[in-house]
C-alpha cells in the first residue's frame, strides 16, 4: 500500500451545498479528498472526478456509508486507508432534518435525526481518532445556531446539534495534543435546504431574511468552507471552540 504524499480529508455528507464548497476548498489547497455519501454513488463519482479535473485535487474518491451504522463507517475508513494509506482531516458535515411539532414528533423522527447528527459524529470521530497516528490531525464538527437558541418544530435537531457542541469539547480534551477538534456553526447560509425551508427564492422573503443580519446578506457555502480551512490550516492553537459563521446574527 502506497501512502499518499499529500494530506487527505474525509467529508461526510459531501454532496450538500456546504459539503461541496468544503471539498472544493480542500482540493484547491492540495488535499486529496474522500467524499462520503449514503446512496448517490453516480453523483459522488462525478463530483470526485470534477475535484481532480477542475479544482486540482491530487486524488478524489467517493465512499459509501450510512454514518449511523458502525459497520459501514468502519468499512469506509478501511477503504480510505486502503486507497490513500492515511487520513489527516475529518469534516463531520452530514446531517438531516425531520421537523415536527413537539407534541406530534415520533420516536422515529427523533431517532433518525439524533442518530445521524450526534451518533454519526461520534462514530466517525472515534474511528478517525483510533486510526490517526500523526501529530497534527483535525476534526471539524457542525453545530447550529438553533442549538443555542432553539426553534419551533426542532425538538430533535436542536438538542442533537447542542450535543455536538459539548461532544466537541470532550473530544478536544481527550484527543489533544495530536488531534484538534472544533465546531463550525453556520447561520443563514444560502443553501438549497434553507431556500426550501424559508422560501428565500422569493425576493421579498429574502430581503426580510437578510434584514436581521448585521452584515445585511445571507452567507454563502464558501463562507463556511473558508472558516473550516482556517481552522485546519492556520488555527494551530485553536481547539474545543465553536466558530460561528452567521454575519453577526446570533449576537443580536
Backbone bond lengths (Angstrom), bond angles and torsions (degrees), N, CA, C in turn:
res aa  C-N    CA-C-N  psi(-1)  N-CA   C-N-CA  omega(-1)  CA-C   N-CA-C  phi
1 X - - - 1.474 - - 1.525 109.74 -
2 X 1.330 116.28 119.97 1.461 121.00 176.70 1.524 109.37 -81.94
3 X 1.317 115.81 138.54 1.465 120.56 178.62 1.519 109.07 -95.19
4 X 1.317 116.50 128.12 1.456 121.41 -179.36 1.526 110.11 -59.73
5 X 1.333 116.11 138.22 1.462 120.66 178.66 1.521 110.70 -72.84
6 X 1.308 115.94 -36.98 1.457 120.94 -178.22 1.529 110.53 -83.65
7 X 1.323 116.13 161.19 1.452 120.65 176.28 1.528 110.00 -71.18
8 X 1.336 114.40 155.22 1.463 120.94 -176.01 1.531 109.10 -125.85
9 X 1.325 116.15 137.31 1.463 122.52 178.02 1.524 109.21 -121.02
10 X 1.321 116.15 140.84 1.461 123.24 170.53 1.518 108.23 -109.44
11 X 1.330 116.42 127.18 1.457 122.17 177.96 1.525 107.94 -117.99
12 X 1.330 116.81 117.99 1.460 119.37 176.43 1.525 108.87 -83.96
13 X 1.323 115.38 153.91 1.467 118.39 -176.82 1.505 111.57 56.40
14 X 1.325 116.76 42.55 1.466 121.61 -167.12 1.515 114.25 -73.89
15 X 1.326 118.79 -10.06 1.455 120.33 -177.36 1.531 113.11 -94.32
16 X 1.316 117.81 0.08 1.465 120.45 173.45 1.525 108.89 -72.23
17 X 1.323 116.68 168.59 1.471 120.20 179.82 1.524 111.61 -59.22
18 X 1.329 116.78 -46.77 1.464 119.94 -179.96 1.526 110.40 -70.15
19 X 1.333 117.15 -37.76 1.458 120.12 176.77 1.515 111.86 -59.73
20 X 1.324 116.77 -43.24 1.460 121.01 180.00 1.537 111.37 -65.28
21 X 1.331 116.20 -45.59 1.467 119.33 179.80 1.523 110.90 -62.05
22 X 1.332 116.67 -37.79 1.460 121.38 179.13 1.522 110.74 -67.13
23 X 1.321 117.06 -43.63 1.464 120.69 178.15 1.518 111.06 -61.69
24 X 1.311 117.22 -41.92 1.459 121.03 178.90 1.529 111.33 -63.24
25 X 1.339 116.34 -39.76 1.468 120.24 179.43 1.524 111.30 -64.91
26 X 1.322 117.20 -43.33 1.463 119.89 178.32 1.522 111.06 -66.11
27 X 1.330 117.37 -38.93 1.460 120.63 178.34 1.525 110.59 -61.10
28 X 1.324 116.49 -45.26 1.467 120.64 178.52 1.518 111.68 -61.49
29 X 1.338 116.74 -30.29 1.463 121.42 -179.52 1.524 112.33 -83.18
30 X 1.331 117.97 1.09 1.452 121.12 175.75 1.510 115.98 93.47
31 X 1.325 117.45 11.45 1.461 121.33 177.89 1.527 109.99 -83.31
32 X 1.313 116.42 147.88 1.446 120.78 161.37 1.530 107.88 -82.46
33 X 1.336 115.77 149.44 1.458 119.92 -167.74 1.528 110.86 -128.44
34 X 1.334 115.23 131.38 1.456 121.86 170.13 1.521 108.11 -106.85
35 X 1.321 116.54 123.35 1.455 122.96 -174.79 1.522 109.55 -105.18
36 X 1.314 116.66 111.35 1.460 119.94 176.68 1.527 110.88 -84.26
37 X 1.314 116.08 138.06 1.460 122.77 172.11 1.527 107.08 -141.65
38 X 1.313 115.83 162.08 1.458 119.53 178.68 1.523 112.39 -96.88
39 X 1.339 117.86 -38.02 1.470 118.38 -172.86 1.527 114.01 -153.65
40 X 1.335 118.16 19.25 1.468 120.97 -176.64 1.526 110.17 -122.36
41 X 1.323 115.76 64.93 1.459 121.31 -172.95 1.522 112.52 -61.51
42 X 1.331 117.86 -45.03 1.463 120.32 -177.12 1.523 111.46 -65.47
43 X 1.329 116.48 -44.63 1.465 120.73 179.58 1.526 110.67 -63.50
44 X 1.320 117.13 -41.75 1.469 120.96 179.60 1.525 111.07 -65.65
45 X 1.325 117.50 -39.51 1.464 120.90 178.98 1.525 110.70 -65.19
46 X 1.320 116.96 -40.95 1.474 120.08 177.30 1.516 111.14 -63.64
47 X 1.326 116.50 -41.10 1.467 119.64 -179.98 1.526 110.70 -67.10
48 X 1.329 117.71 -38.87 1.462 121.07 177.27 1.526 110.65 -59.30
49 X 1.322 116.53 -44.49 1.465 120.22 178.74 1.524 110.96 -63.91
50 X 1.328 116.66 -37.40 1.464 121.58 178.42 1.523 111.62 -64.30
51 X 1.323 117.33 -38.71 1.464 120.17 179.75 1.525 111.60 -61.72
52 X 1.310 116.58 -37.46 1.472 120.66 178.25 1.524 110.37 -74.45
53 X 1.319 115.96 -46.14 1.473 121.45 -172.92 1.528 112.41 -71.95
54 X 1.332 117.55 -40.58 1.458 120.47 -170.62 1.522 114.59 -110.90
55 X 1.338 117.92 -19.68 1.463 119.46 -174.14 1.524 113.47 -119.93
56 X 1.309 117.91 0.74 1.454 120.78 171.02 1.512 116.82 84.20
57 X 1.327 117.93 12.81 1.469 118.53 176.79 1.524 109.73 -63.16
58 X 1.339 118.60 132.23 1.469 119.67 176.30 1.523 111.98 -58.08
59 X 1.336 115.63 -41.31 1.462 121.87 175.98 1.525 107.86 -148.83
60 X 1.318 115.85 155.16 1.465 120.78 173.56 1.520 107.94 -151.92
61 X 1.326 115.60 134.31 1.463 120.93 179.47 1.521 108.85 -133.86
62 X 1.328 116.16 155.57 1.461 121.55 173.71 1.519 108.54 -104.79
63 X 1.328 115.34 141.50 1.464 121.19 -178.61 1.522 108.97 -134.66
64 X 1.320 115.82 124.50 1.459 120.73 -178.28 1.518 110.27 -87.01
65 X 1.337 116.09 136.17 1.467 121.40 171.62 1.516 109.38 -170.44
66 X 1.312 115.67 138.18 1.459 121.96 166.95 1.524 105.40 -86.92
67 X 1.330 116.34 110.52 1.465 119.49 -171.26 1.526 112.96 -68.43
68 X 1.327 117.66 -6.67 1.471 120.61 175.39 1.524 111.47 -78.70
69 X 1.318 116.33 -14.65 1.462 121.79 -172.79 1.526 110.01 -108.22
70 X 1.328 117.14 115.05 1.462 121.70 -177.94 1.534 111.44 -55.49
71 X 1.320 117.36 -44.45 1.460 120.07 -176.36 1.531 111.45 -62.06
72 X 1.324 117.22 -38.55 1.459 120.29 179.58 1.524 111.52 -71.53
73 X 1.323 117.02 -36.32 1.466 120.35 177.74 1.527 110.20 -66.55
74 X 1.328 117.59 -43.19 1.463 121.29 177.37 1.526 109.88 -59.13
75 X 1.324 116.79 -44.74 1.461 120.16 179.07 1.524 111.16 -62.96
76 X 1.319 117.51 -37.35 1.459 121.87 177.86 1.522 110.99 -62.15
77 X 1.330 116.95 -47.65 1.461 120.04 179.96 1.529 111.19 -64.92
78 X 1.302 117.25 -37.71 1.457 119.95 177.85 1.521 110.75 -63.65
79 X 1.320 116.89 -38.57 1.458 120.96 178.18 1.531 110.82 -65.94
80 X 1.326 116.42 -41.78 1.469 120.04 -179.95 1.517 110.79 -64.41
81 X 1.330 117.14 -44.12 1.462 120.00 -179.55 1.527 111.27 -69.42
82 X 1.317 117.32 -32.95 1.459 119.78 176.94 1.521 110.65 -65.41
83 X 1.323 116.72 -34.27 1.460 120.86 -177.90 1.525 112.47 -83.21
84 X 1.333 116.92 -47.83 1.466 121.17 -172.88 1.528 113.94 -101.82
85 X 1.333 116.83 -27.72 1.455 119.86 -175.94 1.512 113.79 79.78
86 X 1.329 117.68 1.63 1.460 120.78 -178.71 1.531 109.42 -163.82
87 X 1.331 115.44 164.20 1.458 122.60 171.79 1.517 106.76 -154.37
88 X 1.322 116.59 125.59 1.461 121.64 -171.95 1.522 114.22 -108.86
89 X 1.331 116.30 -28.98 1.461 121.00 -174.04 1.514 109.28 -137.77
90 X 1.332 115.58 136.83 1.462 122.27 173.97 1.522 108.59 -119.65
91 X 1.326 116.34 127.11 1.461 121.66 174.91 1.527 107.86 -114.38
92 X 1.333 116.09 109.06 1.471 122.39 -177.12 1.525 109.77 -85.72
93 X 1.320 115.53 75.18 1.457 121.27 -173.71 1.533 113.34 -90.12
94 X 1.319 118.10 -20.69 1.468 120.44 -173.03 1.521 111.81 -62.33
95 X 1.322 115.52 140.53 1.463 120.71 177.99 1.511 110.17 -162.71
96 X 1.328 115.75 173.06 1.461 120.50 -178.40 1.519 108.53 -157.79
97 X 1.326 116.16 149.99 1.462 122.37 174.13 1.518 109.71 -117.55
98 X 1.302 116.64 140.74 1.461 123.62 170.56 1.522 106.42 -139.83
99 X 1.320 116.61 77.51 1.461 121.41 -172.99 1.528 112.15 -72.17
100 X 1.320 114.03 144.15 1.457 121.29 172.63 1.525 106.95 -166.79
101 X 1.317 116.31 160.39 1.465 118.91 176.31 1.525 109.22 -65.74
102 X 1.304 116.00 155.96 1.456 120.45 -178.25 1.530 111.67 -57.57
103 X 1.321 117.27 -43.70 1.465 120.62 -175.72 1.528 112.87 -73.16
104 X 1.339 116.71 -22.65 1.467 120.16 -177.73 1.522 112.98 -103.54
105 X 1.312 118.00 -6.25 1.465 120.37 -176.30 1.526 110.67 -63.77
106 X 1.333 115.66 135.33 1.460 121.09 -177.84 1.528 111.08 -93.56
107 X 1.315 115.31 162.67 1.461 119.84 175.01 1.528 110.69 -59.90
108 X 1.333 116.52 -37.35 1.463 120.26 -179.36 1.522 111.06 -65.37
109 X 1.330 117.52 -40.39 1.469 120.89 178.25 1.523 110.50 -66.35
110 X 1.325 116.47 -39.68 1.465 119.88 176.28 1.519 110.94 -62.97
111 X 1.324 116.54 -50.27 1.454 121.84 -174.39 1.526 112.16 -66.05
112 X 1.321 117.21 -41.52 1.463 120.57 -178.71 1.522 111.16 -60.10
113 X 1.310 116.31 -46.59 1.466 120.26 -178.33 1.526 111.25 -71.64
114 X 1.321 116.93 -47.32 1.465 120.62 -178.15 1.525 111.45 -62.15
115 X 1.333 116.83 -42.12 1.462 119.39 -177.13 1.522 111.78 -70.93
116 X 1.327 117.36 -31.84 1.461 119.87 178.37 1.526 110.92 -75.47
117 X 1.320 116.41 -51.62 1.468 121.14 -172.98 1.524 112.19 -73.10
118 X 1.324 117.14 -52.98 1.467 120.32 -173.28 1.530 112.17 -90.85
119 X 1.316 116.88 -53.33 1.460 119.64 -179.50 1.522 111.01 -64.36
120 X 1.329 117.48 -40.52 1.459 120.74 179.09 1.514 112.25 -61.57
121 X 1.325 116.47 -41.00 1.464 120.70 176.25 1.516 110.75 -63.13
122 X 1.314 116.64 -42.65 1.467 122.03 178.69 1.523 111.27 -61.60
123 X 1.327 117.16 -50.99 1.465 120.19 -175.97 1.524 111.16 -63.10
124 X 1.333 116.60 -49.10 1.470 119.49 -178.12 1.530 111.17 -62.58
125 X 1.315 117.28 -41.15 1.462 120.56 -179.75 1.527 111.16 -66.36
126 X 1.314 116.13 -40.52 1.463 119.95 179.90 1.524 110.93 -64.73
127 X 1.323 117.16 -44.48 1.461 120.28 -179.58 1.528 111.24 -67.72
128 X 1.319 116.83 -34.13 1.472 120.34 174.73 1.526 110.48 -64.29
129 X 1.335 115.68 -50.82 1.465 120.30 -175.18 1.525 112.10 -65.92
130 X 1.315 117.87 -34.03 1.465 121.00 179.03 1.527 111.92 -63.72
131 X 1.323 116.76 -28.81 1.460 121.21 -176.17 1.524 113.54 -97.30
132 X 1.323 116.85 -21.34 1.465 119.34 -172.88 1.529 111.01 -73.43
133 X 1.330 116.79 129.96 1.463 121.34 -177.35 1.520 112.85 -120.73
134 X 1.328 117.61 3.76 1.462 120.58 -178.67 1.518 112.15 -86.79
135 X 1.328 114.82 -163.38 1.467 120.64 -176.95 1.528 113.04 -124.52
136 X 1.336 117.63 4.23 1.474 119.45 -177.45 1.524 111.18 -141.46
137 X 1.322 116.78 43.73 1.453 121.04 177.62 1.517 111.73 -75.68
138 X 1.320 115.83 160.51 1.462 120.35 -178.67 1.520 110.19 -144.70
139 X 1.331 115.46 132.97 1.462 122.39 172.80 1.523 107.79 -117.81
140 X 1.327 115.74 128.92 1.463 121.68 175.64 1.521 108.32 -113.55
141 X 1.320 116.23 119.69 1.455 122.00 174.81 1.520 109.83 -101.35
142 X 1.328 115.98 168.59 1.457 120.20 179.46 1.518 110.37 -119.09
143 X 1.323 115.33 130.33 1.453 121.99 173.80 1.522 109.85 -104.46
144 X 1.313 115.98 -163.61 1.463 122.85 175.66 1.517 107.41 -154.48
145 X 1.325 115.87 143.76 1.470 117.80 177.86 1.522 110.45 -61.30
146 X 1.339 116.93 -29.94 1.461 119.48 179.16 1.524 112.54 -74.13
147 X 1.329 117.61 -10.14 1.463 120.33 170.45 1.519 110.34 -67.86
148 X 1.320 115.53 -21.30 1.462 121.83 -179.78 1.524 110.82 -99.54
149 X 1.328 116.33 -40.51 1.468 120.33 -174.46 1.519 113.43 -97.31
150 X 1.358 117.33 -24.43 1.453 120.77 -170.59 1.519 110.87 75.78
151 X 1.323 116.55 167.53 1.461 122.57 173.25 1.526 109.06 -162.18
152 X 1.302 115.75 161.72 1.459 120.54 176.72 1.530 109.82 -67.47
153 X 1.320 116.32 146.86 1.466 123.88 175.70 1.526 113.25 66.16
154 X 1.327 117.21 18.77 1.454 120.42 -178.72 1.519 113.25 -128.51
155 X 1.328 117.04 32.96 1.467 120.36 -176.62 1.524 112.79 -69.29
156 X 1.324 118.02 -9.82 1.462 120.98 171.88 1.530 110.75 -96.41
157 X 1.318 117.06 -47.11 1.460 122.15 -174.24 1.533 112.80 -69.08
158 X 1.322 116.59 -48.61 1.472 119.95 -174.94 1.530 112.34 -61.55
159 X 1.346 120.17 -47.36 1.464 119.66 176.53 1.525 112.92 -63.98
160 X 1.342 117.39 -33.81 1.469 119.38 178.27 1.520 110.47 -63.92
161 X 1.323 117.22 -44.11 1.470 120.56 177.95 1.528 111.10 -68.53
162 X 1.322 117.22 -35.20 1.467 119.60 175.53 1.524 109.88 -62.62
163 X 1.334 116.08 -38.83 1.460 119.97 176.03 1.514 112.19 -60.77
164 X 1.323 116.97 -37.35 1.466 120.57 178.30 1.533 110.45 -63.10
165 X 1.329 116.96 -37.76 1.477 119.86 179.52 1.531 110.54 -60.33
166 X 1.324 117.15 -43.51 1.468 120.07 179.97 1.520 111.12 -75.82
167 X 1.324 117.34 -38.16 1.460 120.58 176.09 1.523 110.80 -57.15
168 X 1.319 116.45 -39.57 1.470 120.82 178.24 1.518 111.04 -56.55
169 X 1.331 117.29 -44.58 1.464 120.99 -179.41 1.521 111.08 -66.19
170 X 1.321 116.39 -42.29 1.470 119.71 178.78 1.523 110.68 -61.63
171 X 1.311 116.07 -45.83 1.459 120.39 179.57 1.522 111.61 -64.62
172 X 1.328 116.31 -41.50 1.467 119.85 -179.15 1.525 110.91 -60.40
173 X 1.322 116.78 -39.38 1.462 120.70 179.34 1.526 111.51 -67.52
174 X 1.325 116.52 -42.26 1.456 119.82 -174.03 1.523 113.76 -82.28
175 X 1.316 117.89 -28.01 1.462 120.51 -174.82 1.524 112.99 -96.00
176 X 1.332 117.65 -9.00 1.469 120.54 174.96 1.537 109.18 -65.98
177 X 1.336 119.02 150.17 1.465 125.90 3.67 1.516 114.56 -94.44
178 X 1.316 118.87 -0.09 1.466 119.83 -170.63 1.521 114.57 -85.11
179 X 1.330 117.07 -21.31 1.460 120.98 177.79 1.518 108.75 -129.95
180 X 1.315 116.64 124.46 1.458 121.44 174.01 1.523 108.81 -92.87
181 X 1.337 116.42 142.15 1.466 121.61 -177.37 1.524 108.77 -130.50
182 X 1.322 116.79 124.24 1.458 121.57 179.66 1.521 110.78 -138.44
183 X 1.309 115.05 158.78 1.464 121.92 174.82 1.519 109.78 -108.74
184 X 1.322 116.57 139.93 1.462 122.81 169.07 1.527 107.27 -112.66
185 X 1.322 116.03 126.53 1.463 121.49 -178.04 1.527 109.75 -114.87
186 X 1.323 117.48 106.78 1.470 120.10 177.62 1.519 111.14 -77.71
187 X 1.324 115.08 150.06 1.456 120.96 172.57 1.515 110.46 -99.37
188 X 1.309 116.57 -126.00 1.465 121.26 -178.29 1.533 109.24 -84.34
189 X 1.314 114.78 88.44 1.460 121.63 -177.28 1.528 108.59 -101.05
190 X 1.319 116.39 139.04 1.455 122.41 -176.29 1.525 110.28 -77.58
191 X 1.320 115.86 82.00 1.456 122.62 178.27 1.529 109.04 -117.39
192 X 1.312 115.69 165.65 1.469 119.94 178.29 1.518 110.96 -58.22
193 X 1.321 117.05 -41.42 1.471 120.81 -179.78 1.520 111.36 -60.87
194 X 1.338 117.33 -45.25 1.465 120.99 -179.92 1.523 110.29 -66.40
195 X 1.327 117.04 -40.44 1.470 119.63 179.00 1.517 111.41 -61.59
196 X 1.320 117.01 -40.53 1.460 120.67 179.71 1.527 111.19 -71.84
197 X 1.326 116.96 -41.99 1.466 121.09 -176.16 1.521 111.73 -68.45
198 X 1.339 116.60 -42.55 1.467 120.45 -171.97 1.525 113.50 -111.17
199 X 1.335 117.42 3.68 1.467 122.38 176.56 1.530 112.03 57.98
200 X 1.319 116.19 41.90 1.463 120.22 -176.17 1.525 113.26 -79.96
201 X 1.337 117.87 0.19 1.468 119.25 170.57 1.523 110.92 -69.28
202 X 1.331 116.67 -22.70 1.455 121.16 174.63 1.529 108.98 -74.87
203 X 1.351 118.25 122.65 1.474 120.85 -174.38 1.526 114.06 -55.44
204 X 1.335 117.12 -41.98 1.457 119.41 -178.27 1.526 111.31 -68.90
205 X 1.322 115.69 -39.26 1.463 119.47 177.52 1.520 109.86 -64.25
206 X 1.315 116.94 -41.39 1.463 120.36 179.64 1.529 111.26 -63.24
207 X 1.338 116.69 -43.19 1.467 119.86 178.58 1.526 110.70 -59.39
208 X 1.324 116.05 -43.80 1.466 120.53 178.57 1.527 110.47 -63.94
209 X 1.324 115.88 -39.02 1.459 121.91 -179.19 1.527 110.91 -65.29
210 X 1.339 115.63 -35.53 1.469 120.61 -177.52 1.524 112.65 -84.80
211 X 1.314 117.03 -20.70 1.462 121.08 -174.36 1.526 111.90 -61.81
212 X 1.331 117.20 -33.09 1.460 121.47 -178.66 1.529 113.04 -76.14
213 X 1.330 116.83 -14.99 1.465 121.24 -175.62 1.526 109.39 -86.99
214 X 1.325 118.66 123.35 1.464 119.84 -179.53 1.531 114.23 -53.40
215 X 1.319 117.88 -35.13 1.470 120.25 178.48 1.527 112.48 -82.64
216 X 1.336 116.28 1.55 1.467 122.57 169.86 1.527 114.87 60.79
217 X 1.312 116.44 30.62 1.468 120.25 174.50 1.524 109.16 -157.89
218 X 1.305 115.25 159.11 1.452 120.05 169.08 1.527 108.18 -76.76
219 X 1.317 115.72 152.33 1.441 119.30 175.22 1.514 111.24 -79.26
220 X 1.318 116.08 163.72 1.454 122.70 175.68 1.529 108.69 -108.88
221 X 1.333 117.64 154.44 1.465 119.11 176.53 1.520 113.50 -51.79
222 X 1.329 117.07 -33.35 1.462 119.84 -179.94 1.526 111.33 -65.95
223 X 1.339 118.45 -26.25 1.462 121.02 176.78 1.529 110.56 -64.51
224 X 1.319 116.27 -38.70 1.457 120.70 177.41 1.523 110.20 -71.30
225 X 1.324 116.18 -43.22 1.471 120.66 178.72 1.520 111.22 -59.92
226 X 1.320 116.77 -36.52 1.473 120.39 179.80 1.520 111.30 -64.76
227 X 1.334 117.05 -39.21 1.457 119.67 177.00 1.520 110.83 -65.92
228 X 1.320 116.99 -41.12 1.461 120.12 177.59 1.519 110.52 -60.08
229 X 1.323 117.07 -45.09 1.464 120.49 -179.67 1.530 110.88 -64.26
230 X 1.324 117.24 -37.77 1.460 120.00 176.99 1.520 111.03 -60.96
231 X 1.320 116.74 -47.28 1.461 120.17 -178.86 1.517 111.95 -63.15
232 X 1.317 116.80 -39.25 1.465 120.47 -177.49 1.522 111.49 -76.35
233 X 1.324 117.39 -43.97 1.460 121.40 -171.21 1.532 113.47 -91.14
234 X 1.332 116.82 -40.61 1.473 120.24 -171.76 1.522 113.68 -110.14
235 X 1.321 117.84 -28.41 1.471 120.33 -172.52 1.512 112.98 -84.87
236 X 1.316 116.66 57.91 1.462 120.36 -173.60 1.526 113.54 -71.54
237 X 1.327 117.29 -11.97 1.463 120.24 177.99 1.530 110.54 -114.21
238 X 1.330 115.96 26.14 1.458 121.46 -179.10 1.517 108.82 -120.72
239 X 1.324 116.51 123.03 1.464 120.74 173.57 1.521 109.45 -152.32
240 X 1.319 115.86 151.70 1.457 121.49 178.49 1.514 114.65 74.14
241 X 1.332 117.23 18.36 1.458 120.52 -173.58 1.525 112.36 -107.59
242 X 1.324 115.01 158.34 1.461 122.94 174.28 1.524 107.96 -112.64
243 X 1.309 116.28 107.97 1.464 122.00 -177.43 1.526 108.22 -97.17
244 X 1.333 115.46 114.40 1.464 121.52 -173.41 1.527 109.85 -94.51
245 X 1.332 116.00 123.79 1.463 122.41 -178.63 1.523 107.13 -115.32
246 X 1.341 115.60 85.28 1.473 118.79 -171.08 1.519 113.55 -141.90
247 X 1.324 118.05 15.55 1.457 120.12 178.07 1.500 113.74 66.56
248 X 1.334 117.29 15.79 1.454 121.57 178.85 1.516 114.68 91.54
249 X 1.336 117.84 6.10 1.463 120.76 -173.82 1.514 112.82 -63.00
250 X 1.332 117.66 -44.89 1.456 120.33 -172.50 1.530 112.45 -67.11
251 X 1.320 117.95 -27.90 1.460 119.06 -178.19 1.520 111.84 -70.36
252 X 1.315 117.09 -12.69 1.454 120.27 178.62 1.511 110.95 -87.78
